Amino acid sequence: MRPKILVVDDNPELLTLLARLMEAEGWTPIAVGKGHTAITKIKSEKPAAAVVDILLPDMMGYDVAHALRNAQVPFVFMTGVFKGGRAASDARSQHGAAAYFEKPFEARKLVEALRALVPVERATRAATTSAPPAHEGDFDVEVAVEADEPLEPMELTGKVVLTEDGKVSAVLRGEKVTAASVGVPTRPQPAKPASAPPRPPSPRAQARPAHDLSRTEGKLEDNVPELITAFHLAQQTGELTLQKGKVKKTIYFESGRPCFAISNLVTDRFGPFLVRVGKITTAQLEECQAVADRTGRRTGDILVELKLLKDTEKLYYVAQQVKAIVYSVFGWEEGEYRIHFADRAAQEAIKIDLHPANLIVRGVKKLYKPERLYRLLSPEERLIPSPQPAYGLHEVELERWEAEILPKVDGTRTVAELIHLAQRPEHTLYGFLYGMLALKVLDRT
C-alpha cells in the first residue's frame, strides 16, 4: 500500500506540482488548502507524513502541526513569511517539525526530507519513477497545426540572455522585435470601467475549486502566472504543457526558471516567425522550406547557408521565438495544463534566461486585454501588500512611475483613486496592479 503524504498549502498550483512529485516518488498525495480540512484528513486518512505551510487562510500551520503531533505523524514545515535561523529553530524545538523549508526551496530536498520520514522500498520507487507518464506522448510537436483564431501582434524587447549549465553564457542585443498580427479583425475600443454601480466580486477574489489531483491535468483559469510561480517556489526542473483546442505549447523549466519553449502552431515555427517579424520574406521562407524538404536539415542552418541570417542572428531570433511562445500563453483565458518532470531542456543547445517575476509582469502587461483586466480587478477594490509575497521587490523591474505609486497601494485607496493618483491610462495601471497581484506582491483586502 502506497504511503499517504498530507500536503497543506493554499496555493492550488503549488499543491498540484507537489502532488505530482509525491506521486512520482511512489506516495499518495492528500492535497488540501485549509487547516481545518487538513486536521479532518489527519483523522480520516492517517497519513504517513505531512508537509504544512505555516500561513494558512483559516489558521496557522502550527495548529495543524499540533494535531499531527497528537496523531504521531511526522511533518515538515514550509513558509514564505517566517524566515531566518530563529524561525527554523523554533519550528523544530517548539513545534516538532522534522525540517523547515523557506520558499522558494528545492523540491528535491523536500522529497529527500520526506524519504527520511517515510522510507519507501527501492523497487517500488524505481518502478514508479521510471514508468513514463501517461501523457508523455501526447505532445506531438512534429504535427503542425494552424491557428483556429486570430493572433494579436506582439512586441519583444531587443535583449536576450542565453544560458549554459544554468549560467549566463551570452547577452545578445538587437532591435526590438514586433511579431505582426495574423488574421486579427478591427476591434472596437473597450469601454472604460465604471465606478458605479458596484460590480460583483471578481472571479479571482472568489475561492477557486481545488484541482482534481487524481488526474494529470488541470484547467486554465487565468492561472498561467500561478503555474509559473509554482515551478519557481519549488525550484523545480520540468515541463508545463498548455493546451487550447488543438494548439499545444510546452514551457521548459530549469531549477524553477523558464528556459525554452516549443509549440505545434505553424506561426510559432522558426521560419514563419521570421516572416512575422519581418526578417525574411514569404518567398525566402518557401525557398528555405524546399531545401529543408529535400535535405531534412533545420531551417536556421539553411537560412545561414543562404546568407539570409548570420550565426549570431540565428541565436538571437531563436531566443526571441522562444520568448514569443512563452509570452503568448498569457493571452489564453481557458484551456488545460499538464505538469511533468522530464528534463528535455537539457537537450537544447540554446536556452534563455527568463526571470519568472519579470516574465509574469510583462506577460500580463503585453497580453491581458483591457476588458480582461477590468473583469479581474474592479475600481472599488482596495489592495494591500501581501504578507506572503512569492517574489521580492528587488526581483521585479519597475518603471519609475510604478515604483512611485506602489507605496500608495496600502489598502486606504480604491483602484479608481489610484488611477487618479497615477495619471496613467486606466488599462496601464490595471495591468501593473494585476501584475503585482499575480506575483503575490499585492493582495486583496
N, C-alpha and C positions, 0 to 999 in steps of 0.2 A: 504493500500500500504506500502510495507516494505521500511523504510528509507534507503537511499543510503549513504555509507561511502566511501569517496575517500582515498585510501592508496597509498602513493608515496614513493618508495624506489627502488634502482637499483639492489637489491639482489632478484632475482626471487624466490628463495626458501623461504626466509623470507616473501616475498609477498604472496606466496601460503599459508604458515602457518597462517599469519594474516588474510587472506581472509577466511580461514576455521573458524577462531574464530568469524569473523563478521557474517558469515552465521549461526553459532551456536547461536548467540545472537538474531537472527531474523532480521538482516540487510542484505542489498545487497551490497557486496563489489565492488568497482570500482578500480582495481589494475593497476597501471601504473609505469613505471620505469624511466620516464624522466619528467623534469619540464615543458617543452613546451607542452607535451601531457596532463599533469595534468591541465594546465591552459585552454586548449581546453575543457577538460572534465568538468571543473567548469561551463562553459557556457552551454554545451550541456546536461549534466546530472543533474545539480542542486543538488549536494549532500547536505545532512543534516549536515554533519560534515566531518572532514578530519584528517588524520594522515600523517605528512610530515617529511621525512628525511631531515636534513639540508644540507648535502653534496650530491648533485646530479651530474650526469655526464655532464649535459649541462648547469646547472645554480645552484645558491644557493637556498635552500629551502625558504630563506627569500623572494625571488621574487614570489614564489608560494603563500606564506603567504600574500603578498601584494594583489594578485589577489583574495584570499579568503576573505580578509577583505572588499575589494570593493564589493564583492558579498554577504557580510554579512553571511558568512559561518564560524562557529566556528571551531577551529582546535587545535591540539596538535602537538608538535614537538618531534622527536626522533633523536638521534645522537650518533655516535661512536667516534666523534672527539672533539666537543666543550663541555668540561666537567667542572664542578665546579659551585659553587653558583653564581658567577658573570654571567656566560653564561646563567644559568637558569633565573636569574633576568632580564637580558636584553631581553631574549626571550619573557618574559611576558610584560615588560614595553615598550619596543621599537617596538616589532613586534606583540603583541596582542595574543600570544599563551595562551590557557587556562591551559595547563600543559606541562611539559618538562620531557622527559624520556631519560636517558643515557643507551646505550647498554653496557652490557646486562641488560634487565629490566624484571620485572614480567609482563607478558602479562595480567594477571588477573587485575592488577592495571590500565593498559592501557584501558581495557574494562570498568572498573569502571569509569574512567575519561570520556569516551565517553558516558556512560549511563547518566552522569550528563548533557551532552550537548544535547543528543538525547534521551529523555525518551521514553521507549517502553512499551506498555501495558503489564502488567504482564502475562496475559493469552497467549498473542502472543509469548512472550519469553519462557514461560514454555512449550508450545506446541512444539516449535522449538527445544529446548534443550533436551526434554525428548524423542522425537522420535529417535529410533535407526538409526544410519547411514545406508544408503542403502547397504553398503559393509560390514556391521558388521559380517555377517555370511559367508563371502566368504573365510575366512582363516580357513580351516578345518585341524587343526594340527593333528587330530587323523588319518587322511587318509595319511599314509606314502607313499612317492614316491621314486623311485630310481633315482640316478643322471643320466642325459642324456648326460653328458660329463665328462671327467676325472677330478679328484680332485687333486690339487697340494699339496705337503707336506706343513705343517705349523709349525713354531716354536713359542712357547709361553713362556714368562718369568715365572720363578718359584715363582711368588708372586701374591697373590690375596687379595683384600681388600673387606671384607663383610660389609654391612651396615644394619642398622635397624633404621627406623624413620628418614632417611636422615643423620644419624651419623655413623661414623666408629664403628663397633662392634667387629671386629676381623681382624687381618692381618695374613694370613697363608702363610708360605714359604715352598717350596719343590724344587725338581729338575726341571730343565727346561723340558718342555713337547714338544715333536715333534709328531704331528699327521702325520702318514705315508700317502703317496700318494695313490690314488685309481685309477687304470687304466690309469696312465699317461705314454704315449709313450716317447721314447727318442727324445729330441728336439735338433735341430741344434742351435748353439750359434748365437744370433742376431748380425747383422753387426753393427760396430761402427758408430755413427752419423758422417756424413761428414760435414766439414765446408764449402764446396763449391760443387756444385753450391747452391745459396741461395734457401731456402725452401719457399713454400707458407706460408702465415700466419697460425699460429697454430689455430686449431678449437676453443680452449679455448680463444684465443685472439679475435676472431670474436664475434660479438653480437649474443647472443643466442635468439631464438624466445621466446616470452613470453608464459608461460603455459596457457592452456585453463582452466581458473578458474571456468568455468561453470560445469566442471566435477570433480570427486573426485580423480582423479589420474593425474600424470604427467609422463614424460618419463625420464628414467635414461640415462644421457649423461655425464658420468664422474663426476656426481654431488653428489655422496654419501657424500663427505666431507661437501658440502654446505648444504645438508639437515640436517646433524647432527648439524652444526653450527646454522641453523635456530632455532632449539629447544633450543640451548644454549642462543642465543641472546634474545629469548622471555622467557627464564627460564620456559619453558612450560612442563607440565606433559602430557604424551600421548603416542602414538604409531606411529612408522613408519614401514609400511609394504612394503617390496620389493618383486617383483615377476619377475622371469626369466624363461620363459617357464612354466613348471608345478611345479617348485620349488618356495616356498614362505617362507620368513623369516620375522619375526617381531622383531624390537628393541623397548623395553620399555624405556621410559624416565621418570625421576622423577625430577622436578624442573630443567629441562634442561640437566640433566646428564644421560647418558645411564646406566641402572642398571640391565637389564635382556634381554634375547632374546629366541625366540622359532623358530623352523624350522620343516617343514614337510619332510625333507630329511632324509632317513633311516640312512645314515652315520653320521648325526648330532645327532641322538638319543644317550642317555647316554651309553647304553651298547656297541653299535658299536663304539662310540667314545673311550671308554676304550680299545677296541681292537686295534683301530688305534694308540693309544699312547703306546701300549704295556703293559698296566696294567693287563689285563686279556687275556686269550686265546679265540679263537672261540669256543672251546669245553665248556669252562666255561660259556660263554655267552649263548650257547644253553641250558645248564643245568639251568641257571637262567631263561631263557625265558620259559622253560617248567613249572617251578614253577609259574611264573607270569601268564601264560595262565590258570593254574588251580585255582589260588587264586585271581587274579586281583590286586595283590599288585605291588608296584613300584619296578623297577629294583634295584635302590640304596639300598632300605631296604633289599631286598633279598640277595644282594651281601654282605651286612654287616652280615646278619644272617649266610651266608655260610662261613663267615670269609675270604672272598676274599677282603674285604675292611674294614678299621676301620671307625668309625663315622667321625673323623676329615678328613680322606682321602676322604670320600664321599663329604663333603662340598668343599674340595679343588678341586676335579675333576669336580663337578658340576659347580663351578665357572670357571674352565678352559674350560669346554664345552661351557658355555655362551660366554666367550671371543672368542673362535674359531668361533662360529656362527656370532658374530658381525664383527670380522675381515674378515671373508670370503666374505662379500658383497662388500668389497673394490676391489675384483677381478672381479666384474661384470661391464662390459662396456656398457651393454644395458639392457633393461627391463622396468618395470613400478614401480611407487611408489604410495602409498596412505598415507595420514596423517589423523589420527583420535585421539580423545581426551579422550577415555575411560582410566581409571586408573587401568588396570588389574595388574600392577606391585605390587599394594598394597596387592594382594592376594598371592604373592610369599613369601615363608619362607626364601629363600636365594636370596639376592640381592647383586650385586657387585658394586663397585665404579670405574667407568672409566672416567677419566677426558677427555672431548671431544678433547682438544688440543692434548694431547699425543696419544689418540686413533687415531686421524686423521693422525698424523705424522707417527706413527708405521704402520697404515694400508697402507699408501702409500708405505712405505719402504718395507713392507712384501709382499704385493700383487700386486703392479704395476710392471709388467714385463718390462724389459729394452726397448723392442720395443714400448710399450705403452708410456713410459716416453719420448722416442725420438719423438713420434708423438705429444705429448702435449707441448714439450718445445724444441726449436731449438737452435743450437750452436750460432747463430748470435744474439739472443735476449739479451737485457740488462734489468736487473731487478733493482728495487729501493725499498726502504722502503715504505710501504703503508701509506697513510695519514689517513686511517680509518681501522686499524687492528681489526680483530674480537676477538683476544686474546692478552694479554700482554706477552712479552717475559718471564716474571717471571713464567708464567703458563706452559712453554714448557721445557721439559727435553732435553737438548742438550748435545751431546758428545763434548769433548774438541775441536776437530778439527772443528766441526760445529760452536762453539762459536767463534773460531778464524777467520773463513772465513766470517761469517755473516757481520761484519762491512765493508768488502771489496765489498759487494754487494750494490753498491751505484749508479749504472747507468753508471759508467765510463768504466766498463769491460763487455765483452760479456760472455755468458755461457762458451764458449770454453776457454776463458782466465782464467776464474775462475777454470776450471778443471785443467789447468796447475799450478795455484797457490796452489790448494788444495792438489795436489799429491795423489789423491784418484782415484779408478776406476770410469770411466765415469758414469756408471749407478748408482753408490753410490751417487755421487754429484747430479745427476739428481733427484734421489729420495728425497734427502734433500731439494733441491731448490723447487721442485714441492710441497713438503710437506709444506714449508713456504708460497708458493703461495696459497695453499688450505686453510691455516689459515688466509690468507689475511695479514700476517705479511710482505710479499713482494708483489709487484705489477709489472705489465709490464709497460715499458715506453711507 
